[in-house]
């Protein structure tokens, strides 16, 4: 899985590890491990763009299936 841009300020695009991983859920956790956002991913997509403007600046972890990617949100 890849996330760009990283660090991000307003929106990011997530590239799932495989298109089959889409159709699952995107879970976003803060640095304390608290779930702060989730979204259903459409099936068989090669990328998914979402806004991070509602998240305070900090370090987050985006999880799709068993894959996790660190994301830095800047103010």
C-alpha positions in Angstrom: 0.0 0.0 0.0 1.2 3.5 -0.8 -0.2 6.9 0.3 0.7 10.2 -1.5 1.4 12.9 -0.8 2.9 12.1 2.6 3.1 14.3 4.5 -0.4 15.6 3.5 -2.2 18.9 4.1 -5.6 18.6 2.6 -6.2 15.3 0.7 -4.3 12.1 0.1 -4.6 9.3 -2.4 -4.3 5.7 -1.1 -3.1 3.0 -3.5 -4.3 -0.4 -2.0 -1.8 -3.3 -2.1 -4.0 -5.0 -4.6 -7.3 -4.1 -6.3 -8.8 -7.0 -4.4 -7.9 -5.3 -1.1 -10.3 -2.6 -2.1 -13.8 -3.5 -1.3 -12.7 -3.6 2.3 -12.4 -0.8 4.8 -9.9 2.0 5.3 -9.2 2.5 9.0 -7.3 5.6 10.2 -5.8 5.5 13.7 -4.1 8.3 15.6 -0.7 7.9 17.2 -2.4 6.7 20.4 -4.1 3.9 18.5 -7.6 5.4 18.6 -9.7 4.9 15.5 -10.4 8.4 14.2 -11.9 7.7 10.7 -13.1 4.8 8.6 -14.4 4.4 5.1 -15.6 1.6 2.9 -13.4 1.2 -0.1 -15.1 0.5 -3.5 -14.3 -2.9 -4.9 -11.5 -3.3 -7.4 -10.2 0.3 -7.5 -6.5 1.1 -8.0 -6.7 4.3 -5.9 -8.9 6.1 -3.4 -8.7 9.8 -2.5 -9.9 11.2 0.8 -9.7 14.5 2.7 -7.6 14.9 5.8 -8.7 18.5 6.6 -10.7 17.3 9.5 -7.7 15.7 11.2 -5.4 17.7 13.5 -1.8 17.8 12.5 0.1 14.6 13.6 1.0 11.1 12.8 -1.7 8.6 11.7 -1.8 5.0 10.7 -3.9 3.9 7.7 -4.9 0.3 7.6 -6.4 -1.7 4.8 -6.7 -5.4 5.6 -3.4 -6.6 7.1 -1.4 -3.7 5.6 -0.7 -0.5 7.5 1.0 2.7 6.3 2.1 5.7 8.3 0.6 9.1 7.3 1.8 12.5 8.5 -0.8 15.3 8.5 0.5 18.8 8.6 -1.4 22.0 9.4 
